[in-house]
Amino acid sequence: MTENSDRDPDPDSDPDKLKGPGGMTLRQIHEQVRKSVERDREARATHNLPAPKTRWQRWIRYVWGRSGRR
């Protein structure tokens, strides 16, 4: 065993006390990253909607689609 196993955990490794960039604690940074990943997943899920099925919907997508021509 190491000599550190008998002592309390290192206070510098506590995520609630250790500050990162911008003065946020590591736990706050972790929560912000987790929320951001959730938002990105939701946005990607709504962005990748299936292609329209009817002829009218396909035509609308063609005319007003992402091609940037119109």
Helices and strands as residue ranges (DSSP letters): G 3-6, G 11-13, G 21-23, H 26-47, H 55-64
